[in-house]
Amino acid sequence: QVQLVESGGGLVQPGGSLRLSCAASDSIFRGNAMGWYRQAPGKQRESVASITSRGLTNYADSVKGRFTISRDNAKNAVYLQMNSLKSDDTAVYYCNAVLFRSSWGQGTQVTVSS
């Protein structure tokens, strides 16, 4: 059963923007803090941003001031607005609950290149 579906990735030039979306099942989303994670080839998966059920946010130092996480509790959706993208942002991006995580989804590829 598919419980996490990421979308919105693509190819973008350095300095450009993308908006990622995550559709989550009710059992994963409701009442839980949600986060965005990314994994580049040969690298470990890392936390990018998180947001509690009431909207408290946290960001990795590498994306502060450039990325914004948000959620729509009525739609079981999490978003990641990415601005001023750099080549180092190239990775597969995943969403999941911060605690009590489900299996990872397929993620969405973000490639930053000129």
C-alpha positions as MATLAB code, in Angstrom:
seq = 'QVQLVESGGGLVQPGGSLRLSCAASDSIFRGNAMGWYRQAPGKQRESVASITSRGLTNYADSVKGRFTISRDNAKNAVYLQMNSLKSDDTAVYYCNAVLFRSSWGQGTQVTVSS';
ca = [
       0.000    0.000    0.000;
       1.433    3.351   -1.070;
       1.481    5.716    1.905;
       3.896    8.444    0.787;
       4.037    9.968   -2.686;
       6.510   12.724   -3.529;
       6.273   14.892   -6.623;
       7.456   18.164   -8.117;
      11.099   17.407   -8.764;
      12.877   18.129  -11.993;
      15.807   19.817  -13.673;
      16.450   23.422  -12.728;
      19.274   25.903  -13.255;
      21.392   27.167  -10.364;
      19.551   29.992   -8.657;
      16.205   28.618   -9.744;
      13.258   27.364   -7.722;
      11.167   24.240   -7.315;
       8.198   23.329   -5.148;
       7.963   19.747   -3.935;
       4.763   18.106   -2.753;
       4.164   15.085   -0.552;
       0.857   13.271   -0.244;
       0.701   11.169    2.908;
      -1.775    8.686    4.289;
      -3.888    9.752    7.234;
      -2.197    7.278    9.566;
       1.209    8.813    8.853;
       0.218   12.458    8.653;
      -2.372   13.174   11.329;
      -0.855   14.553   14.514;
       2.713   13.847   13.427;
       5.640   16.062   12.675;
       6.622   15.638    9.040;
       9.958   16.123    7.377;
      11.768   16.328    4.086;
      14.937   14.312    3.583;
      17.359   14.000    0.710;
      19.961   11.554   -0.486;
      22.632   12.176   -3.093;
      24.492    9.297   -4.800;
      27.114    7.863   -2.475;
      25.849    9.948    0.436;
      23.754    9.150    3.470;
      20.182   10.327    3.704;
      19.985   13.634    5.558;
      17.241   15.689    7.121;
      16.452   18.899    5.249;
      13.483   20.378    7.084;
      10.710   19.416    9.467;
       7.399   20.802   10.617;
       5.239   19.862   13.591;
       1.505   19.327   13.409;
       1.036   22.904   14.599;
       3.543   24.489   12.256;
       6.812   24.747   14.182;
       9.637   24.406   11.652;
      13.275   23.406   11.689;
      15.872   23.491    8.917;
      19.283   22.111    8.194;
      21.935   24.821    8.205;
      22.667   24.165    4.547;
      19.171   25.237    3.453;
      18.254   27.941    5.963;
      17.006   31.062    4.253;
      16.466   29.220    0.968;
      13.933   26.461    1.685;
      10.510   26.701    3.316;
       8.520   23.729    4.584;
       4.755   23.926    5.010;
       1.800   21.608    5.505;
      -1.902   21.483    4.809;
      -3.547   19.391    7.497;
      -6.840   19.272    5.598;
      -5.125   17.649    2.618;
      -2.545   15.459    4.370;
       0.073   17.272    2.323;
       3.572   18.599    2.991;
       5.412   21.011    0.742;
       8.966   22.197    0.297;
       9.556   25.475   -1.488;
      13.159   25.556   -2.665;
      14.696   28.830   -3.818;
      18.210   29.856   -4.805;
      19.014   26.267   -5.659;
      22.635   25.137   -5.794;
      24.319   22.164   -7.390;
      24.798   20.704   -3.906;
      21.016   20.473   -3.603;
      20.960   17.768   -6.270;
      19.483   14.645   -4.673;
      16.428   12.468   -4.397;
      14.018   14.104   -1.972;
      11.757   12.109    0.326;
       9.086   12.946    2.865;
       8.190   10.994    5.982;
       7.058   11.340    9.555;
       9.840   12.524   11.835;
       9.008    9.814   14.374;
       7.343    6.453   13.801;
       8.362    6.514   10.165;
       6.724    4.398    7.530;
       8.586    2.781    4.666;
      10.245    5.336    2.413;
       8.501    6.298   -0.785;
      10.186    6.478   -4.169;
      11.139   10.114   -3.713;
      11.402   12.785   -6.366;
      14.611   13.676   -8.196;
      15.917   17.230   -8.019;
      18.766   18.065  -10.363;
      20.378   21.500  -10.276;
      22.540   22.069  -13.323;
      23.182   24.623  -16.019;
];
